[in-house]
Amino acid sequence: MMNKKLSAAQQRIQLYNHVRGYFISQGSSLSAWSRERGVSLSYVSDVLKSGPTGEMSQQLLDDVKKAAGMI
C-alpha cells in the first residue's frame, strides 16, 4: 500500500466530511447548526471546502470546528 499525502483540496473535503459526520453522530446536522446561527449552509460548506478568505470566514471556520470538537 502506498502512503500518499493528501492535497490541500482533499484535506478540505476530509474536514467537511468530518464536521458533517460529527453533527450526524450527535443527532443533528451541519444544516441545523448553520440555521441556528443564521448562516447559509452553502456558505458554511464553502468555507469548509475552500478555506477562509477573511476574518469573518476564519471566525466561522473556528466556530464550526469548535462545535465539532476539533479545537
mmJSON file of the N, C-alpha and C atoms, coordinates in Angstrom:
{"data_MODEL":{"atom_site":{
"group_PDB":["ATOM","ATOM","ATOM","ATOM","ATOM","ATOM","ATOM","ATOM","ATOM","ATOM","ATOM","ATOM","ATOM","ATOM","ATOM","ATOM","ATOM","ATOM","ATOM","ATOM","ATOM","ATOM","ATOM","ATOM","ATOM","ATOM","ATOM","ATOM","ATOM","ATOM","ATOM","ATOM","ATOM","ATOM","ATOM","ATOM","ATOM","ATOM","ATOM","ATOM","ATOM","ATOM","ATOM","ATOM","ATOM","ATOM","ATOM","ATOM","ATOM","ATOM","ATOM","ATOM","ATOM","ATOM","ATOM","ATOM","ATOM","ATOM","ATOM","ATOM","ATOM","ATOM","ATOM","ATOM","ATOM","ATOM","ATOM","ATOM","ATOM","ATOM","ATOM","ATOM","ATOM","ATOM","ATOM","ATOM","ATOM","ATOM","ATOM","ATOM","ATOM","ATOM","ATOM","ATOM","ATOM","ATOM","ATOM","ATOM","ATOM","ATOM","ATOM","ATOM","ATOM","ATOM","ATOM","ATOM","ATOM","ATOM","ATOM","ATOM","ATOM","ATOM","ATOM","ATOM","ATOM","ATOM","ATOM","ATOM","ATOM","ATOM","ATOM","ATOM","ATOM","ATOM","ATOM","ATOM","ATOM","ATOM","ATOM","ATOM","ATOM","ATOM","ATOM","ATOM","ATOM","ATOM","ATOM","ATOM","ATOM","ATOM","ATOM","ATOM","ATOM","ATOM","ATOM","ATOM","ATOM","ATOM","ATOM","ATOM","ATOM","ATOM","ATOM","ATOM","ATOM","ATOM","ATOM","ATOM","ATOM","ATOM","ATOM","ATOM","ATOM","ATOM","ATOM","ATOM","ATOM","ATOM","ATOM","ATOM","ATOM","ATOM","ATOM","ATOM","ATOM","ATOM","ATOM","ATOM","ATOM","ATOM","ATOM","ATOM","ATOM","ATOM","ATOM","ATOM","ATOM","ATOM","ATOM","ATOM","ATOM","ATOM","ATOM","ATOM","ATOM","ATOM","ATOM","ATOM","ATOM","ATOM","ATOM","ATOM","ATOM","ATOM","ATOM","ATOM","ATOM","ATOM","ATOM","ATOM","ATOM","ATOM","ATOM","ATOM","ATOM","ATOM","ATOM","ATOM","ATOM","ATOM","ATOM","ATOM","ATOM"],
"id":[1,2,3,4,5,6,7,8,9,10,11,12,13,14,15,16,17,18,19,20,21,22,23,24,25,26,27,28,29,30,31,32,33,34,35,36,37,38,39,40,41,42,43,44,45,46,47,48,49,50,51,52,53,54,55,56,57,58,59,60,61,62,63,64,65,66,67,68,69,70,71,72,73,74,75,76,77,78,79,80,81,82,83,84,85,86,87,88,89,90,91,92,93,94,95,96,97,98,99,100,101,102,103,104,105,106,107,108,109,110,111,112,113,114,115,116,117,118,119,120,121,122,123,124,125,126,127,128,129,130,131,132,133,134,135,136,137,138,139,140,141,142,143,144,145,146,147,148,149,150,151,152,153,154,155,156,157,158,159,160,161,162,163,164,165,166,167,168,169,170,171,172,173,174,175,176,177,178,179,180,181,182,183,184,185,186,187,188,189,190,191,192,193,194,195,196,197,198,199,200,201,202,203,204,205,206,207,208,209,210,211,212,213],
"type_symbol":["N","C","C","N","C","C","N","C","C","N","C","C","N","C","C","N","C","C","N","C","C","N","C","C","N","C","C","N","C","C","N","C","C","N","C","C","N","C","C","N","C","C","N","C","C","N","C","C","N","C","C","N","C","C","N","C","C","N","C","C","N","C","C","N","C","C","N","C","C","N","C","C","N","C","C","N","C","C","N","C","C","N","C","C","N","C","C","N","C","C","N","C","C","N","C","C","N","C","C","N","C","C","N","C","C","N","C","C","N","C","C","N","C","C","N","C","C","N","C","C","N","C","C","N","C","C","N","C","C","N","C","C","N","C","C","N","C","C","N","C","C","N","C","C","N","C","C","N","C","C","N","C","C","N","C","C","N","C","C","N","C","C","N","C","C","N","C","C","N","C","C","N","C","C","N","C","C","N","C","C","N","C","C","N","C","C","N","C","C","N","C","C","N","C","C","N","C","C","N","C","C","N","C","C","N","C","C","N","C","C","N","C","C"],
"label_atom_id":["N","CA","C","N","CA","C","N","CA","C","N","CA","C","N","CA","C","N","CA","C","N","CA","C","N","CA","C","N","CA","C","N","CA","C","N","CA","C","N","CA","C","N","CA","C","N","CA","C","N","CA","C","N","CA","C","N","CA","C","N","CA","C","N","CA","C","N","CA","C","N","CA","C","N","CA","C","N","CA","C","N","CA","C","N","CA","C","N","CA","C","N","CA","C","N","CA","C","N","CA","C","N","CA","C","N","CA","C","N","CA","C","N","CA","C","N","CA","C","N","CA","C","N","CA","C","N","CA","C","N","CA","C","N","CA","C","N","CA","C","N","CA","C","N","CA","C","N","CA","C","N","CA","C","N","CA","C","N","CA","C","N","CA","C","N","CA","C","N","CA","C","N","CA","C","N","CA","C","N","CA","C","N","CA","C","N","CA","C","N","CA","C","N","CA","C","N","CA","C","N","CA","C","N","CA","C","N","CA","C","N","CA","C","N","CA","C","N","CA","C","N","CA","C","N","CA","C","N","CA","C","N","CA","C","N","CA","C","N","CA","C","N","CA","C","N","CA","C"],
"label_alt_id":[null,null,null,null,null,null,null,null,null,null,null,null,null,null,null,null,null,null,null,null,null,null,null,null,null,null,null,null,null,null,null,null,null,null,null,null,null,null,null,null,null,null,null,null,null,null,null,null,null,null,null,null,null,null,null,null,null,null,null,null,null,null,null,null,null,null,null,null,null,null,null,null,null,null,null,null,null,null,null,null,null,null,null,null,null,null,null,null,null,null,null,null,null,null,null,null,null,null,null,null,null,null,null,null,null,null,null,null,null,null,null,null,null,null,null,null,null,null,null,null,null,null,null,null,null,null,null,null,null,null,null,null,null,null,null,null,null,null,null,null,null,null,null,null,null,null,null,null,null,null,null,null,null,null,null,null,null,null,null,null,null,null,null,null,null,null,null,null,null,null,null,null,null,null,null,null,null,null,null,null,null,null,null,null,null,null,null,null,null,null,null,null,null,null,null,null,null,null,null,null,null,null,null,null,null,null,null,null,null,null,null,null,null],
"label_comp_id":["MET","MET","MET","MET","MET","MET","ASN","ASN","ASN","LYS","LYS","LYS","LYS","LYS","LYS","LEU","LEU","LEU","SER","SER","SER","ALA","ALA","ALA","ALA","ALA","ALA","GLN","GLN","GLN","GLN","GLN","GLN","ARG","ARG","ARG","ILE","ILE","ILE","GLN","GLN","GLN","LEU","LEU","LEU","TYR","TYR","TYR","ASN","ASN","ASN","HIS","HIS","HIS","VAL","VAL","VAL","ARG","ARG","ARG","GLY","GLY","GLY","TYR","TYR","TYR","PHE","PHE","PHE","ILE","ILE","ILE","SER","SER","SER","GLN","GLN","GLN","GLY","GLY","GLY","SER","SER","SER","SER","SER","SER","LEU","LEU","LEU","SER","SER","SER","ALA","ALA","ALA","TRP","TRP","TRP","SER","SER","SER","ARG","ARG","ARG","GLU","GLU","GLU","ARG","ARG","ARG","GLY","GLY","GLY","VAL","VAL","VAL","SER","SER","SER","LEU","LEU","LEU","SER","SER","SER","TYR","TYR","TYR","VAL","VAL","VAL","SER","SER","SER","ASP","ASP","ASP","VAL","VAL","VAL","LEU","LEU","LEU","LYS","LYS","LYS","SER","SER","SER","GLY","GLY","GLY","PRO","PRO","PRO","THR","THR","THR","GLY","GLY","GLY","GLU","GLU","GLU","MET","MET","MET","SER","SER","SER","GLN","GLN","GLN","GLN","GLN","GLN","LEU","LEU","LEU","LEU","LEU","LEU","ASP","ASP","ASP","ASP","ASP","ASP","VAL","VAL","VAL","LYS","LYS","LYS","LYS","LYS","LYS","ALA","ALA","ALA","ALA","ALA","ALA","GLY","GLY","GLY","MET","MET","MET","ILE","ILE","ILE"],
"label_asym_id":["A","A","A","A","A","A","A","A","A","A","A","A","A","A","A","A","A","A","A","A","A","A","A","A","A","A","A","A","A","A","A","A","A","A","A","A","A","A","A","A","A","A","A","A","A","A","A","A","A","A","A","A","A","A","A","A","A","A","A","A","A","A","A","A","A","A","A","A","A","A","A","A","A","A","A","A","A","A","A","A","A","A","A","A","A","A","A","A","A","A","A","A","A","A","A","A","A","A","A","A","A","A","A","A","A","A","A","A","A","A","A","A","A","A","A","A","A","A","A","A","A","A","A","A","A","A","A","A","A","A","A","A","A","A","A","A","A","A","A","A","A","A","A","A","A","A","A","A","A","A","A","A","A","A","A","A","A","A","A","A","A","A","A","A","A","A","A","A","A","A","A","A","A","A","A","A","A","A","A","A","A","A","A","A","A","A","A","A","A","A","A","A","A","A","A","A","A","A","A","A","A","A","A","A","A","A","A","A","A","A","A","A","A"],
"label_entity_id":["1","1","1","1","1","1","1","1","1","1","1","1","1","1","1","1","1","1","1","1","1","1","1","1","1","1","1","1","1","1","1","1","1","1","1","1","1","1","1","1","1","1","1","1","1","1","1","1","1","1","1","1","1","1","1","1","1","1","1","1","1","1","1","1","1","1","1","1","1","1","1","1","1","1","1","1","1","1","1","1","1","1","1","1","1","1","1","1","1","1","1","1","1","1","1","1","1","1","1","1","1","1","1","1","1","1","1","1","1","1","1","1","1","1","1","1","1","1","1","1","1","1","1","1","1","1","1","1","1","1","1","1","1","1","1","1","1","1","1","1","1","1","1","1","1","1","1","1","1","1","1","1","1","1","1","1","1","1","1","1","1","1","1","1","1","1","1","1","1","1","1","1","1","1","1","1","1","1","1","1","1","1","1","1","1","1","1","1","1","1","1","1","1","1","1","1","1","1","1","1","1","1","1","1","1","1","1","1","1","1","1","1","1"],
"label_seq_id":[1,1,1,2,2,2,3,3,3,4,4,4,5,5,5,6,6,6,7,7,7,8,8,8,9,9,9,10,10,10,11,11,11,12,12,12,13,13,13,14,14,14,15,15,15,16,16,16,17,17,17,18,18,18,19,19,19,20,20,20,21,21,21,22,22,22,23,23,23,24,24,24,25,25,25,26,26,26,27,27,27,28,28,28,29,29,29,30,30,30,31,31,31,32,32,32,33,33,33,34,34,34,35,35,35,36,36,36,37,37,37,38,38,38,39,39,39,40,40,40,41,41,41,42,42,42,43,43,43,44,44,44,45,45,45,46,46,46,47,47,47,48,48,48,49,49,49,50,50,50,51,51,51,52,52,52,53,53,53,54,54,54,55,55,55,56,56,56,57,57,57,58,58,58,59,59,59,60,60,60,61,61,61,62,62,62,63,63,63,64,64,64,65,65,65,66,66,66,67,67,67,68,68,68,69,69,69,70,70,70,71,71,71],
"pdbx_PDB_ins_code":[null,null,null,null,null,null,null,null,null,null,null,null,null,null,null,null,null,null,null,null,null,null,null,null,null,null,null,null,null,null,null,null,null,null,null,null,null,null,null,null,null,null,null,null,null,null,null,null,null,null,null,null,null,null,null,null,null,null,null,null,null,null,null,null,null,null,null,null,null,null,null,null,null,null,null,null,null,null,null,null,null,null,null,null,null,null,null,null,null,null,null,null,null,null,null,null,null,null,null,null,null,null,null,null,null,null,null,null,null,null,null,null,null,null,null,null,null,null,null,null,null,null,null,null,null,null,null,null,null,null,null,null,null,null,null,null,null,null,null,null,null,null,null,null,null,null,null,null,null,null,null,null,null,null,null,null,null,null,null,null,null,null,null,null,null,null,null,null,null,null,null,null,null,null,null,null,null,null,null,null,null,null,null,null,null,null,null,null,null,null,null,null,null,null,null,null,null,null,null,null,null,null,null,null,null,null,null,null,null,null,null,null,null],
"Cartn_x":[0.837,0.0,0.88,0.523,1.313,0.812,1.729,1.365,1.405,0.229,0.131,-0.263,0.363,-0.007,-1.23,-2.17,-3.385,-3.111,-3.735,-3.627,-4.441,-4.242,-4.999,-6.495,-6.878,-8.294,-8.852,-8.088,-8.532,-8.648,-7.732,-7.786,-9.035,-9.413,-10.611,-11.87,-11.931,-13.086,-13.152,-12.002,-11.95,-12.445,-12.064,-12.533,-14.054,-14.568,-16.009,-16.732,-16.248,-16.877,-16.783,-15.668,-15.504,-16.51,-16.607,-17.529,-18.969,-19.335,-20.685,-20.977,-20.024,-20.194,-20.343,-19.617,-19.723,-21.141,-21.684,-23.035,-24.052,-23.905,-24.812,-24.71,-23.494,-23.308,-23.926,-24.136,-24.752,-26.261,-26.803,-28.235,-28.658,-27.728,-28.015,-27.519,-27.28,-26.747,-26.006,-25.153,-24.455,-25.471,-26.508,-27.575,-28.269,-28.583,-29.229,-28.297,-27.016,-26.035,-25.98,-25.965,-25.912,-27.166,-28.312,-29.597,-29.711,-29.247,-29.297,-28.467,-27.466,-26.59,-26.924,-27.957,-28.366,-27.394,-26.684,-25.706,-26.165,-26.045,-26.496,-25.566,-26.17,-25.402,-24.386,-24.759,-23.827,-22.575,-22.749,-21.588,-20.691,-21.291,-20.517,-19.781,-20.463,-19.837,-18.678,-18.862,-17.79,-16.571,-16.805,-15.681,-14.946,-15.692,-15.06,-14.295,-14.872,-14.27,-13.195,-13.308,-12.382,-11.42,-11.763,-10.92,-11.41,-11.043,-11.48,-10.783,-11.498,-10.918,-10.782,-11.261,-11.183,-11.437,-11.518,-11.692,-13.005,-14.095,-15.395,-15.458,-14.926,-14.965,-14.0,-12.896,-11.976,-12.664,-13.413,-14.148,-15.202,-15.894,-16.891,-16.238,-15.104,-14.378,-13.984,-13.458,-13.096,-14.317,-15.433,-16.663,-17.178,-17.2,-17.72,-16.771,-15.469,-14.509,-14.627,-14.841,-15.031,-16.305,-17.374,-18.638,-18.509,-17.606,-17.386,-16.306,-15.853,-14.888,-13.47,-13.145,-11.826,-10.829,-11.319,-10.425,-11.02],
"Cartn_y":[-1.181,0.0,1.241,2.16,3.373,4.441,5.108,6.176,7.494,8.016,9.261,10.41,11.532,12.738,13.354,13.783,14.387,15.804,16.162,17.529,18.444,19.728,20.692,20.54,20.321,20.156,18.894,17.823,16.585,16.761,17.513,17.776,18.573,19.525,20.334,19.482,18.598,17.705,16.772,16.299,15.445,16.208,17.476,18.318,18.46,18.762,18.907,17.62,16.489,15.211,14.9,15.24,15.012,15.85,17.119,18.019,17.546,17.253,16.763,15.486,14.56,13.301,13.49,14.445,14.713,15.129,16.093,16.557,15.431,14.62,13.493,12.514,12.262,11.323,11.84,13.154,13.765,13.941,13.402,13.504,14.857,15.578,16.899,16.929,18.115,18.243,19.565,19.614,20.86,21.914,21.47,22.373,23.02,22.214,22.744,23.711,23.361,24.232,25.576,25.539,26.767,27.601,26.954,27.644,28.317,27.635,28.206,29.468,29.606,30.777,31.811,31.537,32.48,32.574,31.486,31.448,30.385,30.671,29.692,28.475,27.328,26.087,26.146,26.764,26.832,27.637,28.698,29.5,28.689,28.007,27.177,26.092,25.461,24.414,24.976,26.152,26.778,27.073,27.586,27.888,26.602,25.546,24.275,23.675,23.747,23.104,23.94,25.271,26.143,26.895,26.977,27.716,29.131,29.745,31.107,32.118,33.197,34.248,35.572,35.628,36.848,36.552,37.609,37.453,36.777,37.165,36.588,35.104,34.745,33.331,32.519,33.135,32.436,32.184,33.163,33.003,31.909,31.898,30.859,29.481,29.367,28.089,27.657,28.583,28.266,27.826,28.523,28.19,26.795,26.471,25.16,24.043,24.292,23.282,23.078,24.16,24.059,23.275,23.584,22.882,21.388,21.053,19.659,18.996,19.679,19.108,19.009,19.823,19.759,20.72,21.766,22.701,23.057],
"Cartn_z":[0.0,0.0,0.0,-0.851,-1.0,-0.031,0.633,1.565,0.809,0.462,-0.288,0.623,0.399,1.129,0.454,1.253,0.719,0.231,-0.879,-1.379,-0.456,-0.61,0.203,-0.047,-1.287,-1.616,-0.957,-0.977,-0.337,1.175,1.767,3.199,3.552,2.703,2.954,2.859,1.873,1.74,2.946,3.391,4.573,5.809,5.942,7.042,6.986,5.798,5.617,6.035,5.566,5.891,7.383,8.0,9.438,10.233,9.905,10.614,10.417,9.181,8.895,9.663,9.651,10.365,11.854,12.407,13.842,14.197,13.453,13.757,13.613,12.583,12.387,13.547,14.014,15.131,16.426,16.482,17.66,17.492,16.401,16.154,15.606,15.03,14.483,13.045,12.539,11.184,11.048,10.06,9.753,9.315,8.637,8.217,9.42,10.43,11.639,12.362,12.468,13.125,12.41,11.073,10.278,10.479,10.4,10.542,11.906,12.966,14.317,14.434,13.604,13.649,12.586,11.789,10.756,9.597,9.339,8.255,7.262,5.994,4.994,4.998,4.778,4.702,3.569,2.459,1.331,1.688,2.484,2.903,3.847,4.803,5.737,4.953,4.028,3.211,2.398,1.801,1.023,1.89,3.089,3.99,4.366,4.646,4.997,3.822,2.645,1.473,0.793,0.881,0.16,1.066,2.336,3.269,3.445,4.55,4.838,3.933,3.63,2.79,3.53,4.76,5.545,7.008,7.786,9.237,9.609,8.951,9.293,8.94,7.775,7.396,8.259,8.704,9.614,10.95,11.435,12.686,12.553,11.417,11.167,11.153,10.489,10.453,11.857,12.652,14.035,14.842,14.646,15.396,15.05,13.764,13.363,13.803,13.743,14.201,15.714,16.438,17.887,18.203,17.482,17.699,17.392,16.479,16.091,16.957,18.001,18.923,18.388,17.401,16.787,17.402,18.083,18.774,20.111],
"occupancy":[1.0,1.0,1.0,1.0,1.0,1.0,1.0,1.0,1.0,1.0,1.0,1.0,1.0,1.0,1.0,1.0,1.0,1.0,1.0,1.0,1.0,1.0,1.0,1.0,1.0,1.0,1.0,1.0,1.0,1.0,1.0,1.0,1.0,1.0,1.0,1.0,1.0,1.0,1.0,1.0,1.0,1.0,1.0,1.0,1.0,1.0,1.0,1.0,1.0,1.0,1.0,1.0,1.0,1.0,1.0,1.0,1.0,1.0,1.0,1.0,1.0,1.0,1.0,1.0,1.0,1.0,1.0,1.0,1.0,1.0,1.0,1.0,1.0,1.0,1.0,1.0,1.0,1.0,1.0,1.0,1.0,1.0,1.0,1.0,1.0,1.0,1.0,1.0,1.0,1.0,1.0,1.0,1.0,1.0,1.0,1.0,1.0,1.0,1.0,1.0,1.0,1.0,1.0,1.0,1.0,1.0,1.0,1.0,1.0,1.0,1.0,1.0,1.0,1.0,1.0,1.0,1.0,1.0,1.0,1.0,1.0,1.0,1.0,1.0,1.0,1.0,1.0,1.0,1.0,1.0,1.0,1.0,1.0,1.0,1.0,1.0,1.0,1.0,1.0,1.0,1.0,1.0,1.0,1.0,1.0,1.0,1.0,1.0,1.0,1.0,1.0,1.0,1.0,1.0,1.0,1.0,1.0,1.0,1.0,1.0,1.0,1.0,1.0,1.0,1.0,1.0,1.0,1.0,1.0,1.0,1.0,1.0,1.0,1.0,1.0,1.0,1.0,1.0,1.0,1.0,1.0,1.0,1.0,1.0,1.0,1.0,1.0,1.0,1.0,1.0,1.0,1.0,1.0,1.0,1.0,1.0,1.0,1.0,1.0,1.0,1.0,1.0,1.0,1.0,1.0,1.0,1.0,1.0,1.0,1.0,1.0,1.0,1.0],
"B_iso_or_equiv":[0.0,0.0,0.0,0.0,0.0,0.0,0.0,0.0,0.0,0.0,0.0,0.0,0.0,0.0,0.0,0.0,0.0,0.0,0.0,0.0,0.0,0.0,0.0,0.0,0.0,0.0,0.0,0.0,0.0,0.0,0.0,0.0,0.0,0.0,0.0,0.0,0.0,0.0,0.0,0.0,0.0,0.0,0.0,0.0,0.0,0.0,0.0,0.0,0.0,0.0,0.0,0.0,0.0,0.0,0.0,0.0,0.0,0.0,0.0,0.0,0.0,0.0,0.0,0.0,0.0,0.0,0.0,0.0,0.0,0.0,0.0,0.0,0.0,0.0,0.0,0.0,0.0,0.0,0.0,0.0,0.0,0.0,0.0,0.0,0.0,0.0,0.0,0.0,0.0,0.0,0.0,0.0,0.0,0.0,0.0,0.0,0.0,0.0,0.0,0.0,0.0,0.0,0.0,0.0,0.0,0.0,0.0,0.0,0.0,0.0,0.0,0.0,0.0,0.0,0.0,0.0,0.0,0.0,0.0,0.0,0.0,0.0,0.0,0.0,0.0,0.0,0.0,0.0,0.0,0.0,0.0,0.0,0.0,0.0,0.0,0.0,0.0,0.0,0.0,0.0,0.0,0.0,0.0,0.0,0.0,0.0,0.0,0.0,0.0,0.0,0.0,0.0,0.0,0.0,0.0,0.0,0.0,0.0,0.0,0.0,0.0,0.0,0.0,0.0,0.0,0.0,0.0,0.0,0.0,0.0,0.0,0.0,0.0,0.0,0.0,0.0,0.0,0.0,0.0,0.0,0.0,0.0,0.0,0.0,0.0,0.0,0.0,0.0,0.0,0.0,0.0,0.0,0.0,0.0,0.0,0.0,0.0,0.0,0.0,0.0,0.0,0.0,0.0,0.0,0.0,0.0,0.0,0.0,0.0,0.0,0.0,0.0,0.0],
"pdbx_formal_charge":[null,null,null,null,null,null,null,null,null,null,null,null,null,null,null,null,null,null,null,null,null,null,null,null,null,null,null,null,null,null,null,null,null,null,null,null,null,null,null,null,null,null,null,null,null,null,null,null,null,null,null,null,null,null,null,null,null,null,null,null,null,null,null,null,null,null,null,null,null,null,null,null,null,null,null,null,null,null,null,null,null,null,null,null,null,null,null,null,null,null,null,null,null,null,null,null,null,null,null,null,null,null,null,null,null,null,null,null,null,null,null,null,null,null,null,null,null,null,null,null,null,null,null,null,null,null,null,null,null,null,null,null,null,null,null,null,null,null,null,null,null,null,null,null,null,null,null,null,null,null,null,null,null,null,null,null,null,null,null,null,null,null,null,null,null,null,null,null,null,null,null,null,null,null,null,null,null,null,null,null,null,null,null,null,null,null,null,null,null,null,null,null,null,null,null,null,null,null,null,null,null,null,null,null,null,null,null,null,null,null,null,null,null],
"auth_seq_id":[1,1,1,2,2,2,3,3,3,4,4,4,5,5,5,6,6,6,7,7,7,8,8,8,9,9,9,10,10,10,11,11,11,12,12,12,13,13,13,14,14,14,15,15,15,16,16,16,17,17,17,18,18,18,19,19,19,20,20,20,21,21,21,22,22,22,23,23,23,24,24,24,25,25,25,26,26,26,27,27,27,28,28,28,29,29,29,30,30,30,31,31,31,32,32,32,33,33,33,34,34,34,35,35,35,36,36,36,37,37,37,38,38,38,39,39,39,40,40,40,41,41,41,42,42,42,43,43,43,44,44,44,45,45,45,46,46,46,47,47,47,48,48,48,49,49,49,50,50,50,51,51,51,52,52,52,53,53,53,54,54,54,55,55,55,56,56,56,57,57,57,58,58,58,59,59,59,60,60,60,61,61,61,62,62,62,63,63,63,64,64,64,65,65,65,66,66,66,67,67,67,68,68,68,69,69,69,70,70,70,71,71,71],
"auth_comp_id":["MET","MET","MET","MET","MET","MET","ASN","ASN","ASN","LYS","LYS","LYS","LYS","LYS","LYS","LEU","LEU","LEU","SER","SER","SER","ALA","ALA","ALA","ALA","ALA","ALA","GLN","GLN","GLN","GLN","GLN","GLN","ARG","ARG","ARG","ILE","ILE","ILE","GLN","GLN","GLN","LEU","LEU","LEU","TYR","TYR","TYR","ASN","ASN","ASN","HIS","HIS","HIS","VAL","VAL","VAL","ARG","ARG","ARG","GLY","GLY","GLY","TYR","TYR","TYR","PHE","PHE","PHE","ILE","ILE","ILE","SER","SER","SER","GLN","GLN","GLN","GLY","GLY","GLY","SER","SER","SER","SER","SER","SER","LEU","LEU","LEU","SER","SER","SER","ALA","ALA","ALA","TRP","TRP","TRP","SER","SER","SER","ARG","ARG","ARG","GLU","GLU","GLU","ARG","ARG","ARG","GLY","GLY","GLY","VAL","VAL","VAL","SER","SER","SER","LEU","LEU","LEU","SER","SER","SER","TYR","TYR","TYR","VAL","VAL","VAL","SER","SER","SER","ASP","ASP","ASP","VAL","VAL","VAL","LEU","LEU","LEU","LYS","LYS","LYS","SER","SER","SER","GLY","GLY","GLY","PRO","PRO","PRO","THR","THR","THR","GLY","GLY","GLY","GLU","GLU","GLU","MET","MET","MET","SER","SER","SER","GLN","GLN","GLN","GLN","GLN","GLN","LEU","LEU","LEU","LEU","LEU","LEU","ASP","ASP","ASP","ASP","ASP","ASP","VAL","VAL","VAL","LYS","LYS","LYS","LYS","LYS","LYS","ALA","ALA","ALA","ALA","ALA","ALA","GLY","GLY","GLY","MET","MET","MET","ILE","ILE","ILE"],
"auth_asym_id":["A","A","A","A","A","A","A","A","A","A","A","A","A","A","A","A","A","A","A","A","A","A","A","A","A","A","A","A","A","A","A","A","A","A","A","A","A","A","A","A","A","A","A","A","A","A","A","A","A","A","A","A","A","A","A","A","A","A","A","A","A","A","A","A","A","A","A","A","A","A","A","A","A","A","A","A","A","A","A","A","A","A","A","A","A","A","A","A","A","A","A","A","A","A","A","A","A","A","A","A","A","A","A","A","A","A","A","A","A","A","A","A","A","A","A","A","A","A","A","A","A","A","A","A","A","A","A","A","A","A","A","A","A","A","A","A","A","A","A","A","A","A","A","A","A","A","A","A","A","A","A","A","A","A","A","A","A","A","A","A","A","A","A","A","A","A","A","A","A","A","A","A","A","A","A","A","A","A","A","A","A","A","A","A","A","A","A","A","A","A","A","A","A","A","A","A","A","A","A","A","A","A","A","A","A","A","A","A","A","A","A","A","A"],
"auth_atom_id":["N","CA","C","N","CA","C","N","CA","C","N","CA","C","N","CA","C","N","CA","C","N","CA","C","N","CA","C","N","CA","C","N","CA","C","N","CA","C","N","CA","C","N","CA","C","N","CA","C","N","CA","C","N","CA","C","N","CA","C","N","CA","C","N","CA","C","N","CA","C","N","CA","C","N","CA","C","N","CA","C","N","CA","C","N","CA","C","N","CA","C","N","CA","C","N","CA","C","N","CA","C","N","CA","C","N","CA","C","N","CA","C","N","CA","C","N","CA","C","N","CA","C","N","CA","C","N","CA","C","N","CA","C","N","CA","C","N","CA","C","N","CA","C","N","CA","C","N","CA","C","N","CA","C","N","CA","C","N","CA","C","N","CA","C","N","CA","C","N","CA","C","N","CA","C","N","CA","C","N","CA","C","N","CA","C","N","CA","C","N","CA","C","N","CA","C","N","CA","C","N","CA","C","N","CA","C","N","CA","C","N","CA","C","N","CA","C","N","CA","C","N","CA","C","N","CA","C","N","CA","C","N","CA","C","N","CA","C","N","CA","C","N","CA","C","N","CA","C"],
"pdbx_PDB_model_num":[1,1,1,1,1,1,1,1,1,1,1,1,1,1,1,1,1,1,1,1,1,1,1,1,1,1,1,1,1,1,1,1,1,1,1,1,1,1,1,1,1,1,1,1,1,1,1,1,1,1,1,1,1,1,1,1,1,1,1,1,1,1,1,1,1,1,1,1,1,1,1,1,1,1,1,1,1,1,1,1,1,1,1,1,1,1,1,1,1,1,1,1,1,1,1,1,1,1,1,1,1,1,1,1,1,1,1,1,1,1,1,1,1,1,1,1,1,1,1,1,1,1,1,1,1,1,1,1,1,1,1,1,1,1,1,1,1,1,1,1,1,1,1,1,1,1,1,1,1,1,1,1,1,1,1,1,1,1,1,1,1,1,1,1,1,1,1,1,1,1,1,1,1,1,1,1,1,1,1,1,1,1,1,1,1,1,1,1,1,1,1,1,1,1,1,1,1,1,1,1,1,1,1,1,1,1,1,1,1,1,1,1,1]
}}}
